[in-house]
Amino acid sequence: MSALSRPGIPSLDRMLSDPGSSPTVLRLTIGSRLRKLRDAAGITPLQASERIRCHYSKISRMECGKVPLKVCDVQDLLELYGADPREADASADLVELSNRSGWWERYGSVVPDWFDKLIGLQEGASVIWTYEVLLVPGLLQTPEYAFAVAREGFPLADRLEIEARVDLRVERQKILSRSEGPRLWALFDSGVLNRHIGSPEVMYRQISHMINLSEHPRITLQIVPEGFVITASTPVTLIRFPVDLPDIVYLENSFDARYLDREKETAHFRALLDPLATTAYSPETTRSKLLDALELYR
C-alpha cells in the first residue's frame, strides 16, 4: 500500500468538534465549497462579485482561503449558487470559526507570513509526510536541538528571539499528542545523525527522543540510506486533510516558501517521495540504527 493511501474522509462536523480544528483549514474548506458550487451553477467570478459588490479578484481569494470571510458574503454567494438553505443557515458558525485567531499569532514577531500558513495547515492535517535532508524534522526536534538550530540559522537574533522560536516549535509539536492528531511520516537523510548540532549531549537527547517517538502509534520514522539519489534536494512536506481538500506540498528556503496544491504539482511530489517508503530503511531497522547512533554520543 502506498505511504499516502487516502483513508476514509470523516465529516466536517467531526473536524469542527475537535478543539484543535484549524481556522486556516476551515477557510480553505469553505472556499473550496464555494468554488465547487459556483462551477456547478455556471457562474463566473465576475457575476459572483457583482452579487457581493466587490472586485472579481476577491472571489478567487475567498475560494483559495487567502482572505478572512464575512458571513453576509458567504450567505449571499450560497444563495446565488442555489445551495440548500440549511447550508446557508449553518454557514454563519463556520465562518465565525474560520476567523478565529490561531494560537501561533502570539508569536508574530518570529513567524513570517509565509510560515504562518504552514502552522495553520498542520494544525488541521490528518497526514503530514515530510522529507528532511540536513536536519531532524522540526516536529521531532527537542528544545535543546531546536535552540542550537535557531542559533546557527539566525546569527543576528538575540537570545529572547531564539527562545521564542524554540517555544513556537515546542507548541507546534503538541498536535502529535492529540487523541485525533495527524499521522506523521518522517523520512530523513542518514547524514542527519552524523551532523553535530550543538553539543554531544544535545545530540544524545535528540536521538533518544526520536527512539521514544518511534514507538508512537501515529509516527513513522525512516532513515534514507547514504548515497540514495533523490531530486528533492531541499526539505519537502506534503499535507493531507480530514476533509475533501486537495493535498498541499510545502517547499521552504531561507527567506520564503511555496505552497503547491494543483494536482499535477502534488502528483509530482507524491511520485517523487512515495518510493522513499520502500527504499528507505524500515521503521524497525531505523530504530536499530538510531540505537547504534546513540552510542556515538555517550
Rosetta blueprint (number, residue, H / E / L):
1 M L
2 S L
3 A L
4 L L
5 S L
6 R L
7 P L
8 G L
9 I L
10 P L
11 S L
12 L H
13 D H
14 R H
15 M H
16 L H
17 S H
18 D L
19 P L
20 G L
21 S L
22 S L
23 P H
24 T H
25 V H
26 L H
27 R H
28 L H
29 T H
30 I H
31 G H
32 S H
33 R H
34 L H
35 R H
36 K H
37 L H
38 R H
39 D H
40 A H
41 A H
42 G L
43 I L
44 T L
45 P H
46 L H
47 Q H
48 A H
49 S H
50 E H
51 R H
52 I H
53 R L
54 C L
55 H L
56 Y H
57 S H
58 K H
59 I H
60 S H
61 R H
62 M H
63 E H
64 C L
65 G L
66 K L
67 V L
68 P L
69 L L
70 K L
71 V H
72 C H
73 D H
74 V H
75 Q H
76 D H
77 L H
78 L H
79 E H
80 L H
81 Y L
82 G L
83 A L
84 D L
85 P H
86 R H
87 E H
88 A H
89 D H
90 A H
91 S H
92 A H
93 D H
94 L H
95 V H
96 E H
97 L H
98 S H
99 N L
100 R L
101 S L
102 G L
103 W H
104 W H
105 E H
106 R H
107 Y H
108 G L
109 S L
110 V L
111 V L
112 P L
113 D H
114 W H
115 F H
116 D H
117 K H
118 L H
119 I H
120 G H
121 L H
122 Q H
123 E H
124 G L
125 A L
126 S L
127 V E
128 I E
129 W E
130 T E
131 Y E
132 E E
133 V L
134 L L
135 L L
136 V L
137 P L
138 G H
139 L H
140 L H
141 Q L
142 T L
143 P H
144 E H
145 Y H
146 A H
147 F H
148 A H
149 V H
150 A H
151 R H
152 E H
153 G H
154 F L
155 P L
156 L L
157 A L
158 D L
159 R H
160 L H
161 E H
162 I H
163 E H
164 A H
165 R H
166 V H
167 D H
168 L H
169 R H
170 V H
171 E H
172 R H
173 Q H
174 K H
175 I H
176 L H
177 S H
178 R L
179 S L
180 E L
181 G L
182 P L
183 R E
184 L E
185 W E
186 A E
187 L E
188 F E
189 D E
190 S H
191 G H
192 V H
193 L H
194 N L
195 R L
196 H L
197 I L
198 G L
199 S L
200 P H
201 E H
202 V H
203 M H
204 Y H
205 R H
206 Q H
207 I H
208 S H
209 H H
210 M H
211 I H
212 N H
213 L H
214 S L
215 E L
216 H L
217 P L
218 R L
219 I E
220 T E
221 L E
222 Q E
223 I E
224 V E
225 P L
226 E L
227 G L
228 F L
229 V L
230 I L
231 T L
232 A L
233 S L
234 T L
235 P L
236 V E
237 T E
238 L E
239 I E
240 R E
241 F L
242 P L
243 V L
244 D L
245 L L
246 P L
247 D L
248 I E
249 V E
250 Y E
251 L E
252 E E
253 N L
254 S L
255 F L
256 D L
257 A E
258 R E
259 Y E
260 L E
261 D L
262 R L
263 E H
264 K H
265 E H
266 T H
267 A H
268 H H
269 F H
270 R H
271 A H
272 L H
273 L H
274 D L
275 P L
276 L H
277 A H
278 T H
279 T H
280 A L
281 Y L
282 S L
283 P H
284 E H
285 T H
286 T H
287 R H
288 S H
289 K H
290 L H
291 L H
292 D H
293 A H
294 L H
295 E H
296 L L
297 Y L
298 R L
